[in-house]
């Protein structure tokens, strides 16, 4: 065997040689000990299979005719453990039945006795290439998974930076206790939110839901949230009076050229100031609220179509918050979760659970009791009149 034709990758591999002829086994020992990393030997199929299970084997070279367990039967057992390890079978037989059986269990190569060093090298080169290809693909797959996980974690860190909650410590807005629940289904979330203090007497609540899942939805949600945060902070910096209309106009102007042709975005803007609530809801689930002394659940219906590259205008409406005791702003990941008991959606129970919950934590407990599998991001903000919590 010409050593110049030996692939250096042989020295990274472990080989198992199964042969009952001691003279042939001695030849293998002399030859393979300098070619492979580790060489393991067995004198029959039963010992060979035991050695395969005991050691980390990259290539199997086995004779066909052996006592106790022939090479084909041993190879069948090996295939039950490892479906891809290359197996080279040495045989003097030309039985069609044996060949069919061997092909069925994916024998990598055959060597016909008597074989030459050239034919043996050819068989080994085929086997080595098979191992290297598998290892490369596995390594590439592992590296890709690790890289993707690393990038997703960076993206999630960025999402957490962009998500703003100016009242996180006080949890108080104009006499309301404010509690947020934000639970992305995956690291890359299509939901994002912000709670921004405009002045001591005015606040903006914002939830955005990007279309679909994955990177595109996550990027869109982050872009939307970034603009809202920038607009408010920039207004403060230049000491410009905040106008709800200006925010929405700037938002449309910014987001339109950044959306794909077919992409739509749902969003809820709630501007609370003094005793009024101005809102612009772009195809989001209707916020729920209750009034003092009443058991009725009221809805703030969407008053705008979803945002798209062709959106040109918007509508703003207003209600009084003087008598509101509870308000729930949420994305569709909450209302559209499937119930455990049937194929209906959680929206079936949402109004009653909102009525019975005194906080977002209470609502989550009620939600979890009815939904076992969560298929989407969930974001909701709940306001509760502080004097009603005493």
C-alpha positions in Angstrom: 0.0 0.0 0.0 1.5 3.3 -1.1 1.6 5.6 2.0 1.6 8.6 -0.2 -2.0 7.8 -1.1 -3.1 7.5 2.5 -5.5 10.2 3.7 -4.1 11.8 6.9 -7.6 11.8 8.2 -7.1 8.1 8.9 -5.1 9.0 12.0 -8.3 10.6 13.5 -10.4 7.5 13.2 -10.9 4.3 15.2 -11.3 1.1 13.2 -12.8 -2.3 14.3 -11.4 -5.4 12.4 -13.5 -8.6 12.7 -11.7 -11.6 11.2 -11.5 -15.3 12.3 -8.4 -16.1 10.2 -5.5 -15.4 12.5 -3.0 -14.9 9.6 -5.2 -12.2 8.0 -5.8 -10.7 11.4 -2.0 -10.4 11.9 -1.7 -8.6 8.6 -4.4 -6.2 9.7 -2.6 -5.6 13.0 0.7 -4.8 11.2 -0.9 -2.6 8.6 -3.6 -0.7 10.5 -1.6 0.1 13.7 0.3 2.8 11.8 -2.7 4.1 9.8 -5.5 4.6 12.3 -5.8 6.3 15.6 -7.0 3.2 17.5 -7.4 -0.3 16.1 -9.7 -2.9 17.8 -9.8 -6.6 16.9 -12.3 -9.4 17.2 -12.2 -13.0 16.0 -16.0 -13.5 15.4 -19.2 -11.6 15.0 -20.3 -11.9 18.5 -17.0 -10.5 19.9 -17.1 -7.9 17.1 -20.5 -6.6 18.1 -19.5 -6.5 21.8 -16.4 -4.5 20.8 -18.4 -2.1 18.7 -20.7 -1.3 21.7 -17.8 -1.0 24.1 -15.7 1.4 22.0 -16.1 4.5 19.8 -15.8 3.1 16.3 -15.6 5.1 13.1 -15.1 2.3 10.6 -15.9 -1.4 10.6 -14.0 -4.0 8.5 -15.5 -7.4 8.8 -15.2 -10.8 7.2 -18.5 -12.4 6.1 -17.9 -16.1 7.0 -17.2 -16.4 10.7 -18.3 -18.7 13.5 -20.8 -17.9 16.2 -22.1 -14.9 14.2 -21.3 -14.1 10.6 -20.4 -10.7 9.3 -23.8 -9.9 7.9 -25.6 -10.8 11.1 -23.2 -8.8 13.1 -23.6 -5.8 10.7 -27.4 -6.0 11.2 -26.9 -5.6 14.9 -24.5 -2.8 14.4 -27.1 -1.0 12.2 -29.6 -1.3 15.1 -27.2 0.8 17.2 -25.7 3.1 14.5 -27.3 3.6 11.1 -24.4 5.5 9.5 -21.1 4.0 10.6 -19.3 2.8 7.4 -19.0 -1.0 7.2 -16.6 -2.7 4.7 -17.4 -6.4 4.2 -14.8 -8.9 3.0 -16.3 -12.0 1.3 -15.4 -14.7 -1.2 -19.1 -15.3 -1.9 -21.1 -13.9 -4.7 -24.5 -14.9 -3.4 -27.2 -12.6 -4.7 -29.3 -13.2 -1.6 -26.4 -12.2 0.6 -25.7 -9.1 -1.5 -29.4 -8.0 -1.3 -29.3 -8.4 2.5 -26.1 -6.4 2.7 -27.5 -3.6 0.5 -30.6 -3.5 2.6 -28.6 -2.7 5.7 -26.4 -0.2 3.9 -23.1 -1.9 3.8 -20.7 0.8 2.6 -18.3 -1.3 0.5 -17.4 -4.9 -0.5 -14.0 -6.4 -0.8 -13.8 -9.7 -2.7 -11.2 -12.3 -1.5 -8.4 -12.3 -2.4 -8.1 -8.5 -2.3 -5.2 -6.3 -3.2 -3.8 -3.3 -1.2 -5.1 -1.1 -4.0 -8.7 -2.4 -3.6 -8.4 -2.2 0.2 -7.3 1.4 0.0 -10.1 2.3 -2.4 -12.6 0.8 0.0 -11.1 2.7 3.0 -11.0 6.0 1.1 -14.7 5.6 0.4 -15.4 4.9 4.1 -13.2 7.7 5.3 -14.9 10.2 3.0 -18.3 9.1 4.3 -17.2 9.6 8.0 -15.6 13.0 7.3 -18.7 14.1 5.3 -21.0 13.1 8.2 -18.8 14.8 10.8 -18.5 17.9 8.7 -22.3 18.2 8.4 -22.8 17.5 12.1 -20.2 20.1 13.0 -21.6 22.6 10.6 -25.1 22.0 12.0 -23.9 22.4 15.6 -22.0 25.6 14.7 -25.0 27.0 12.9 -27.3 26.1 15.8 -24.9 27.7 18.3 -24.5 30.8 16.1 -28.3 31.1 15.7 -28.8 30.8 19.4 -26.1 33.4 20.1 -27.7 35.8 17.6 -31.2 35.2 19.0 -30.0 35.9 22.5 -28.4 39.1 21.3 -31.7 40.1 19.7 -33.6 39.3 22.8 -31.2 41.5 24.8 -31.8 44.2 22.3 -35.6 43.8 22.7 -35.3 44.2 26.5 -33.3 47.4 26.0 -35.9 48.8 23.6 -38.9 47.8 25.7 -39.4 50.7 28.1 -41.4 51.0 31.2 -41.0 54.4 32.9 -43.2 53.4 35.8 -41.6 50.1 36.6 -40.7 51.1 40.2 -43.8 53.1 41.1 -46.3 51.0 39.1 -48.6 54.0 39.2 -50.3 56.0 36.5 -52.8 58.8 37.3 -54.3 57.0 40.3 -54.1 53.6 38.6 -51.9 50.7 39.7 -50.2 49.5 36.5 -49.0 45.9 36.0 -47.4 44.4 32.9 -47.2 40.9 31.7 -44.8 40.2 28.8 -44.1 36.6 27.8 -42.6 36.0 24.4 -43.2 32.5 23.1 -39.7 32.4 21.4 -36.6 34.5 21.9 -37.5 36.4 18.8 -40.7 38.1 19.7 -43.2 39.8 17.4 -44.7 41.6 20.4 -43.2 44.7 22.0 -44.5 47.4 24.4 -43.6 50.6 26.1 -45.1 52.7 28.9 -43.7 56.2 28.6 -44.2 59.1 31.0 -44.8 62.2 29.0 -45.3 64.5 32.0 -46.4 63.8 35.6 -50.0 64.1 34.3 -49.8 62.2 31.0 -48.6 58.8 29.9 -48.5 56.7 26.7 -49.3 53.0 26.7 -48.1 51.2 23.5 -48.3 47.6 22.3 -47.2 46.5 18.9 -47.7 43.1 17.3 -45.6 42.3 14.1 -47.1 40.1 11.5 -46.1 36.4 11.8 -43.2 35.1 13.8 -39.5 35.0 13.7 -36.9 37.6 12.7 -39.1 39.7 10.4 -41.8 40.2 13.0 -39.3 40.9 15.7 -37.4 43.5 13.7 -40.6 45.3 12.8 -41.8 45.3 16.4 -38.5 46.7 17.6 -38.4 49.4 14.9 -41.9 50.5 15.9 -41.1 50.6 19.6 -37.8 52.3 19.0 -39.5 55.1 17.1 -42.1 55.7 19.8 -39.4 55.9 22.5 -37.2 58.2 20.4 -40.1 60.5 19.6 -41.1 61.0 23.2 -37.6 61.4 24.5 -36.6 63.8 21.7 -39.7 65.9 22.4 -38.6 66.1 26.1 -35.1 67.0 25.1 -36.1 69.9 22.9 -38.9 70.9 25.3 -41.6 70.6 22.7 -45.2 70.1 23.8 -46.3 66.5 23.1 -49.2 66.1 20.8 -50.7 62.7 20.2 -51.4 63.5 16.6 -47.7 64.4 16.0 -46.6 61.0 17.4 -49.0 59.1 15.1 -48.1 61.2 12.0 -44.4 60.7 12.7 -44.9 57.0 13.3 -46.7 56.5 10.0 -44.1 58.5 8.1 -41.3 56.4 9.7 -42.8 52.9 9.5 -44.3 53.0 6.0 -41.1 52.8 3.9 -39.7 50.1 6.3 -42.5 47.6 5.8 -42.5 44.9 3.2 -45.1 45.2 0.5 -47.3 42.5 2.0 -46.5 43.2 5.6 -49.0 44.5 8.1 -48.6 45.6 11.8 -51.1 45.8 14.5 -50.7 48.4 17.3 -52.5 50.1 20.2 -51.7 53.6 21.2 -53.4 54.8 24.4 -52.6 58.4 25.6 -53.8 59.1 29.2 -53.8 62.7 30.3 -55.7 64.3 33.2 -59.1 62.6 33.0 -59.1 61.6 29.3 -58.0 58.7 27.3 -57.2 59.3 23.6 -56.6 56.2 21.5 -55.7 55.0 18.1 -56.0 51.2 17.7 -54.8 49.6 14.5 -56.5 46.3 14.2 -55.6 45.1 17.7 -57.9 43.3 20.1 -60.3 45.7 21.9 -59.1 46.9 25.3 -61.5 46.1 28.0 -62.6 48.3 30.9 -65.1 48.5 33.8 -66.8 51.5 35.4 -67.4 52.2 39.0 -70.6 50.6 40.4 -71.1 48.6 37.2 -70.6 44.9 36.3 -70.7 45.5 32.6 -67.5 44.9 30.5 -66.9 47.7 28.0 -64.8 47.4 24.9 -62.7 50.1 23.1 -63.0 48.9 19.6 -60.3 49.2 17.0 -60.7 52.5 15.1 -58.0 52.0 12.4 -57.1 49.4 9.9 -53.7 47.5 10.4 -50.6 49.5 9.6 -49.2 48.8 6.1 -46.9 50.5 3.6 -50.0 52.1 2.0 -51.5 53.5 5.2 -52.0 57.2 4.8 -54.2 58.4 7.6 -55.5 57.5 11.0 -58.4 58.2 13.4 -58.2 59.3 17.1 -61.0 58.8 19.5 -61.4 59.8 23.2 -63.2 58.6 26.3 -63.3 59.8 29.9 -61.3 57.7 32.5 -62.9 59.4 35.5 -65.1 56.4 36.3 -62.9 53.6 35.0 -61.9 51.2 37.7 -60.1 48.6 35.5 -58.6 48.6 32.0 -56.9 45.8 30.1 -54.7 46.4 27.0 -53.4 43.3 25.3 -52.1 41.6 22.1 -54.0 38.7 20.4 -51.6 36.1 21.9 -53.8 36.3 25.0 -57.3 36.2 23.5 -56.4 33.7 20.8 -54.8 31.0 22.9 -56.6 27.6 22.5 -58.4 26.2 25.5 -57.4 22.9 27.0 -61.0 21.7 27.3 -62.0 22.2 23.6 -61.0 23.9 20.3 -62.4 27.2 21.4 -60.2 30.2 22.1 -59.5 31.9 25.4 -61.5 34.9 24.3 -64.5 32.8 25.4 -63.5 33.4 29.1 -61.4 36.6 28.8 -64.2 39.0 29.8 -65.3 37.0 32.9 -61.7 36.5 34.0 -60.9 40.2 33.6 -63.9 41.0 35.7 -62.8 38.6 38.4 -59.1 39.5 38.4 -57.8 42.2 40.7 -54.4 42.3 38.9 -52.5 41.0 35.9 -51.1 38.3 38.2 -54.6 37.2 39.0 -55.6 37.2 35.4 -52.5 35.1 34.5 -53.5 32.5 37.1 -57.0 32.3 35.6 -55.5 32.1 32.1 -53.2 29.2 33.0 -56.1 27.2 34.5 -57.8 27.1 31.1 -54.9 27.1 28.6 -52.2 24.4 28.6 -50.3 25.2 25.3 -49.3 28.7 24.4 -48.8 29.2 20.7 -48.0 33.0 20.5 -46.4 35.9 22.3 -48.5 37.3 25.1 -48.4 40.9 26.2 -50.9 42.8 28.3 -51.1 45.8 30.5 -53.6 46.1 33.3 -54.6 49.2 35.1 -56.6 49.0 38.4 -57.9 52.0 40.3 -55.6 52.2 43.3 -58.4 53.0 45.8 -60.2 49.8 44.6 -57.1 47.7 45.6 -57.2 48.8 49.3 
